[in-house]
Amino acid sequence: MVTTANFGFLGAHDVNLAILGGLAERYFRDDPPTSLVKLRQFAELLAKLIAAHRGAYSGERESFEETLRRLS
């Protein structure tokens, strides 16, 4: 697991959020496209977790866009 002061606190809520955030931070300078992919994965997971917490998540087959629309 990549530990980082910026995303490490998220491990108490969901370890995958901390991992994805740490990887995005790690690749920021050396491989920006990979960093963007990790940030997208972070955002998708965060949206799914928020939707699930609010009872608005319909399942794995729902796209990121549909999840964001449902949350708005």
C-alpha positions in Angstrom: 0.0 0.0 0.0 1.2 3.5 -0.8 1.2 5.7 2.3 0.7 9.4 1.9 -0.1 12.2 4.2 -2.6 13.6 1.7 -4.8 10.5 1.3 -3.7 8.2 4.2 -6.6 9.4 6.4 -9.1 7.9 4.0 -7.9 4.4 4.9 -10.1 4.6 8.0 -13.1 4.9 5.7 -12.1 2.8 2.7 -8.6 1.4 2.1 -9.1 1.5 -1.6 -9.6 5.2 -1.6 -6.3 5.7 0.3 -4.5 3.3 -2.2 -5.9 5.0 -5.3 -5.1 8.5 -4.0 -1.6 7.4 -3.0 -0.9 5.9 -6.4 -2.2 9.1 -8.1 0.1 11.2 -6.0 3.0 8.8 -6.6 2.7 8.9 -10.4 2.1 12.6 -10.6 5.6 13.7 -11.7 6.8 10.5 -13.5 3.7 9.4 -15.3 0.9 12.0 -15.5 -1.5 9.9 -17.6 -1.4 7.1 -15.1 -2.0 9.6 -12.4 -5.1 10.8 -14.2 -6.3 7.3 -14.5 -5.9 6.7 -10.8 -7.7 10.0 -10.0 -10.6 8.9 -12.3 -10.8 5.5 -10.5 -10.7 7.4 -7.1 -13.5 9.7 -8.2 -15.6 6.7 -9.5 -15.1 4.8 -6.2 -15.9 7.9 -4.1 -19.1 8.5 -6.1 -20.2 4.9 -5.6 -19.5 5.0 -1.9 -21.4 8.2 -1.5 -24.3 6.9 -3.5 -24.4 3.7 -1.5 -24.3 5.6 1.7 -27.3 7.7 0.6 -29.2 4.7 -0.7 -29.0 5.9 -4.3 -26.7 3.3 -5.8 -28.2 0.9 -8.2 -25.3 -1.5 -8.8 -22.0 -2.2 -10.5 -23.5 -1.9 -14.0 -24.3 1.8 -13.4 -21.9 4.1 -15.2 -20.0 6.9 -13.5 -22.1 9.5 -15.3 -25.3 7.8 -14.1 -24.1 7.7 -10.6 -23.2 11.4 -10.7 -26.6 12.3 -12.1 -28.3 10.3 -9.4 -26.4 12.1 -6.7 -27.1 15.5 -8.2 
